[in-house]
């Protein structure tokens, strides 16, 4: 198993050249949040921006004003997208498999998180598909992975890599299993993310992480590496800025850390 450390981030983090523009750097489409969880929309969008996305397009059903206040460079509405960030803050009362299916139907790489994870099978049935689009990344924590596989959370804790691999095979997608130790798995590849302080175990960290992974997918990285590198950036940033920073505050440090790399 390979470890993603600072040297690995330095060698593979997308870096624009003078010939790049906002589109060539990758357009991240963000469909996150709900009236119950508007903060998730802000956090996932902020993660994408602070990770270096050239263009972020917010297409969520709620929280537009909150997103605009925190992220004024974001564009709203339909348009060009290279990768989607989905599921963060989706509420049971406002979501349906058709919401996920409509995004999957674009055939683009997707980060599928939180409320969208349990809708995958239903969405595939609606589309008449047997697999997700190429290049997708699932980002469950142990409890969500257990629900996906119909097992107990304790089973995932005992065998994290094996069960992440099982989910990867079932959904034909990369899987980033979030937690104290984070693993990204796809096929024969298994990567362990850089370990960070326990302060990052807080509500909202996963939303920011999904946004970072979306930026990396949109820039063209393979899903398994995008997941491990996104988790490693968040952990490395927390390590270099010790203290109980909130997820959005920690995201504001991402540019400094990326620049130092």
Protein Blocks (a to p, Z undefined) as FASTA:
>chain_A
ZZddfklmmmmgccddfkbcfklnopadddedjfklmmlmmmmmmmmmmnopabdcdfbf
ehklmmmmmmmmbcedjdddfbdcehihpafklgcfklmmmmmmnopacddehjlmmmmm
mmmmmnopabdcehiacdddfklmmmmnopafklmmmmmmlmmmmmmmmnopacddedjb
dcddehjbccddddddfklmcghjlmmmmmmmmmmmmnopafklmmmmmmmmmmmmmmmm
gcjddfklmmmmmmmmmmmZZ
